C-alpha cells in the first residue's frame, strides 16, 4: 500500500514546480527503497537530476538534498 501512495505522489509531482518534483522524487525514493530497490534508484536518479537542474545557489540546493 505505501508504495502505491508514493508512486501516485510521484506521478502527480510530474506537473508541479521542479523544486516540488525534486523533493517528492527524493523523499519517495527513500520510502521505495524498503519495497522496490529498482524503482527507488530510478526515483532518486530523476530527483537528483531535477534538483541539479534547478537554478538555486549551491547552499540552497544542498538543503534540498539534506531535507529529502
WOZI-V502059 format. One line per field, one symbol per residue. ss: DSSP state (H for helix, E for strand, - for the rest). phi: phi as a letter, one per 40 degrees, with the letter a starting at -180 (. if undefined). Layout:
ss->???
phi->???
This chain:
ss->-HHHHHHHHHHHH----HHHHHHHHHHHHHHH----HHHHHHHHHHHHHHHHH----HHHHHHHHHH-
phi->.dccccccccdccdccddccdcccccccccccdcbacccccccccccccccccccbddcccccdcccc
